[in-house]
Amino acid sequence: MKRIKSVTAATAVLAAATLLSACNQQDEGATVDSGSSTQATSQASSAAPSTSSGSGGSTGSDSSASTAPSSGSAAAADGADSASKAGTLTNHGGWYAEGSKITFVYNNGIRYSVDTGSPITDLQHTKQTSSAGTLTLTPTEATWLSASGKPSTVDTKGSGVIADSSGVIGVLPDGSVSCANKDGLQFVGSDGTKGAASKSGLFYVDKTGKKTVVGKAPVGGKLAGRYVVCNVGNTSTVDLNADVLFAFGSAKLTASGKQVIDQTAKSIKSHVDGKTVAVVGNTDSKGSDAFNQKLGLKRANAVAAVLRKDLPGVKLKVSSNGERQPIAANTTKDGSDNPAGRAKNRRVTISWANH
């Protein structure tokens, strides 16, 4: 297979269609990181990629909350902040590095991480090769070409491609997705509207806070979250926006938040029977790391309590990333505050394996 320096979003879509037959295979070399700082797949090697999703999105500020990377250390958080300041992570997506690990963040909330095998010191001007593969970083795009010849890319708009032995995902700049995964969640709003089972999508609460609506934003409504079925790791994820679930700096559910979780439980009920469901709290970067770690866990536990009531017998794994797994920049390039990016990072993620 020829070495590929760059794979465009259009190529990603074509690749997704071409590799459709691979969609139902679980990639035994990959780990599915649903956002938990403790979750891992035992078959994964130290150089294996991991796929996770996590989105968010209402505007507003929660100065008590914070941002988040995945492994759960203060050093990881510092690495993400440095990447944000370097301009590689925007409100739409991008990438950041922690040691030899590179994380691609896509505009539909998917995160793809891989250990490149060599320390990464320059996030915008790098081309390095190890036994694991070749990493190329420019000011506008990051490309990982695995040793087996499978390319993954992301740009600063959060579009690109993820490719490995389990399939291909193409994410376009407008957030639309082409996916090699036929299976997934069909999200149903309380008004009866349905979301496609093969695509990712947004859902909202109406202005009364009493109904969830899938797809089109209702007049006066708020973005409540996103469901993501298009994951290389054959997982489904529902990301719930903390700004709808909770009051400012609080872990106490709002009436609208409880309604959103109730409706989410109804939608995922038939998909999670007999499976372990991960519930992970994520914050923005305001406040101390310790505070945000605790806040994320309190919020995850609040969501888990409702799920246990709505889904009797469900197996839950509750954890917090605190501020350490951001999906948007907490600060702008000049280091000033970025409320819109921080709002996306405040979320609670619910995820499970499709098979």
N, C-alpha and C positions, 0 to 999 in steps of 0.2 A: 504494500500500500504506500502511495506516495506521501511524503511529508507535507502536511497542510499547515501553512502559516496562519491562515485566517479562515474562519467559517462564518459566512453571513447568516442572518436570520432566514433569508430565503432558502439557503442551502439546508438550514436546520429543518425547515418544514418538509423539504423533499426527502431528507434523510429519515424523518419520522415516518413518512408514508412508506418508504422503501423497507424500513426495518419493522414494519407492523407485525410481522410473524414472530418477532422476538419478544413481543409485549408481555407475554404471560410468564416469562422466565424470571425467577428471582436471581439477582446478581449475587452469587456466593462470595464474591470478593469485595462487596461493598457493605457499608454499614448504613442503616437508616437512622438518622439523627432527627428525632421528632422535636428536638428542642431541650431534651433533658440533659443536664450536665453529668448524669451518671449512667445514662442508657448506652449500651453498646451491643454489637452483634459478635458473638464469640468466634465466628469464622473469619472475622476481618483481620487483615494483616496491618502492620504499622504504616504501610504505604497505600492502604486501600482507601478509595473515596467514600464519602458519606453524603447522603442526600437528605435534606430536611426542608420543611416549608414553614413559613411563619410570615403572616402579613398583618396589616393593620390599616388604620387609616382615617379616623375622624380628626378634624383639626382641633386645636385647643391646647392648653398647657396644664401639666400636672407637675408642679415644681417639686413635689415630694417623691416623684417616681424617677426611674432611670433607664439606661440602655443595656444591651446584652450580647456577648459571644458565647460559645458553646462549652468549652471545657471547664469553666468555673473558676478562673483565677484572676487576680487583679492584673497580672501581667497580660492576660488575654484582653482585658478591657482596654489597657493602655495601647495595645497593638491596634485595636479597632479604632480608637480615637485618633491615633497617628495616621491611619489610612484615611479617615474622614478628612483630616486637615490637609492631607496631600491631594485631595480631590478625587480619590479613587472610589469613594462611596458617596452616592448622591441620594436624593429623595426617591429615586426610581430604582436604584440598584448599583451594582459595581463589584468591587472586590476589596479584600484586605488580607493581610498575612499575619500569622503568629508563628515565628520561628521558621520552620520549613513547610508549614501548613498554609495553603492558599484557600480562601473561601470565596466562591462566586455567589453573588446575591442577585436574584432576578426580580423583575417588576411584578410578577404574580405571587411573590412570597417564597419561592423555592430557594433554598440554600444548598450549594454543592461544595463539599470540602474534600481536598486531597492532600496527602503528604507528598511533597515533591522530592523529598530525599536530600534536599540541600537548603541551607538557610536563605531566606529572601530578604534582601536589604534595601533594594530600590523597587518601589511599587509602580514606577512608570517607565523605567528604561532597563529592562532585564531580558536576557535570553540565556537560560541555563538548562543543562541536560544532565540527568542522572540515570541510574538504572531503571527508575520508575517512569521516566518520560521527559518531555521537554516543555518548559514553561516560557512563554513569551509575554512580556508586559510592555504596553505602550501607554501614552497618556489617555487614550480613548478606548482601549480594548485589552482584555486578558485572554490568553489562549493556553490550554493545557492539552498536549498530545501525549497520550499514554504510550508506554512501550509497546503495547499491542496494536497501536495505530488508531485508537479511538479519540477523536477530537472533541473538546468542550470549550466553549467561548462565552464571554459576557462582555458587554460594553457599558459605558457610563449611563445609558438609558435603561439598563436592566434587561436588554434583549440579548438573545444568543441561543446556544444549543448545549444540551448535556447529552453525552453519548457514552454508554458502556454496554456490557454484555447483556443487560436486561432490557435495553431499548434506547430510544431517543426521544428527547423532548425539544421542541422548537418554541421559543418564546419571542413574540414580535414586540416592537416598540409600543403598540397600542394595548398590550396586555393579552392579546389573543394567543392561543396556544395550539400547536399541533402535537399530538401525543401518540406514542406507540402503545399506550395502555388502554385496553378496551374496558377494563373493569373500573368501578368507582362509585362514589356516592351520588345519589340523586337527591339534592336538597329541596325540601318542600316548605314553602312559607306558610304561615298561619292563615293567609288569605287564599290558599290553594294553589298558588303559582308554583311551578316546578323548575328546578335548574337541571341542565343537561348532565347526564351521568358520565360523559366523556370529556367534559371541559371543566375548567375552574371558573368560579363566578363569585359575584358579590351579592350580599343580601343586606337589607336595611330594616330599621324600625320606622314605622310611620310617625307622624307628628304627635299622636296620642301616646306613643310608646307601648301600645297594646297589640300591635300586629307586626309580623315580619313579612317582608316582601322580597322576592328573589328577582334579580336581574336589573330592573329599572327603578331608579330612586324615586320614591313617592314625594309629592310636594310637601316641603317642610320636614321631611324625614332625615334620619341620620344613618351613615354607614355603620352597620353593626358588626360586619366581619366578612370573611371570605372562606369558601370551601375550595380545597385544592385536591383534585383527584389525579392529576397528571404528574406523578412522581416516579422517577426511575426506580426507586426502591420498592415499587408496588405498594405504596401506602396512600391512605387518604387522610386529609387534615382539614380541620375547621379552625380558623383563626378568629377569635372573638376580640373586638376592640375594647380595651379597658375603659376608654372614655364613655362608652355606652354602659358597660357593666357596673362601673363604680363611680362614686363621687370623688371629687378632688382629693388626692392623697390618701384615699381610703380603701379598705378591703371589704367594706360592707356593700352588698349588692343593691343596686337600684331596682325599682319595680320593672323598668324596661329591661334591665340586665337579666333579671330572673326570667322574664318572658322569653328573651332570646335563648337562654340556656334550655328552658323547657321545650322550645320548638326545635332546637338543635338535637336534643335527646330523642324526640320523635323521629327526626330524619335519620339518625344514625343507628337507631335501635336494631334494625334487621341486619346491620353490617358488623356489629361488634359482639354478637353473641359468641361466648366462649373465647374471646380474644382479650388481651391486655390492652387497655386504653391509657395512653400517656396524657397527663394534664400538666402543662408547664406554664408557669408565670414568667413574663418578660416585662422589663421596665425600660424607661429612658435613662439618661445619664445624670439627671439632676439628683443631688443628694449623695451620700456616701455609698460605697460598694456594699458595705454591710447592711445599711438600711434598705437598699434596693433588693438585696438578696432575700431579706425577710419579707418585704412587701410583696415580691413576686410569689413567694411561697404562701403567704396569707391569701392572696388573690386566687392562686391555683386551688387551694383548699376550699375556698368559698364556692368556686365553680364545681369542684368535685362533690361537695355536699349535696348540691342540687342534682347532679348526675346520679348519685347513689339513690336518691329518693325516686327519681324518674325511671331509672334503669335498675331495678332490684337485682342484686347478685352480680352486677358488673364488676370486672376486675380493673382497678385503677392503679396507676403508678403516678404519684404526684411529686413534682419537683419544681425548682426555680432556677432560672438562669440569671435572675437579677438583671443587671445592665449589660451582660456579657455576650449577648447574641443579637446585635442590631441588624435590622433590615433596611435602615436608612441612616443618613448622617445626622448625628445629634448637634453638630456644629457646621457652620459654613466654612468655606475655604480659608477665610480670614480669621477663623476661630470664634466668631460670634455665634450667639444662640440660634438654633434652627427649630422653632416650635413645630413646624409641619413634619419634619423628620422625626422629632421626638415622639409625636403623636402616633406615628406608624409603629414605633418600637414598643409602645405600651399595648400589650396584648396577652391573651391567654390562649395557648394552643392545645387543641385536642386532636390526637392522632392515633392510628391503628394500622396494622398490616391488612392489605386486601385479601391475602390468602393465608 
